[in-house]
Amino acid sequence: MDVQVLDADYLKRLAEGDPPAAEHFASYFGELLSLKLQRRLLSSQLVDDVRQETLLRVLEILRQGGGVEHPDRFETFVNGVCNNVLRELHRSE
């Protein structure tokens, strides 16, 4: 799968727990988030924690049936969730 499959069908399959969609999601977005977080966090453990928390929250939002009104902006949505997790981390420190 490539970035062009990020459409309403992809999000529906993610929400339903489709294994290939979930594997692609974790791999594709996990890599993007890791690159972003490595520039912002010193600890590799924190990078992993924030990445995993972001992916989990996105999946929970999709499974609850909300959050993404425009599938073509899904990458932006995931990035926004990551930013929120980072803010929470910085507040807790």
Summary of the structure (lengths in Angstrom):
residues: 93
radius of gyration: 13.1
end to end distance: 38.0
largest distance: 38.9
contacts: 239
relative contact order: 0.15
helix: 78%
strand: 0%
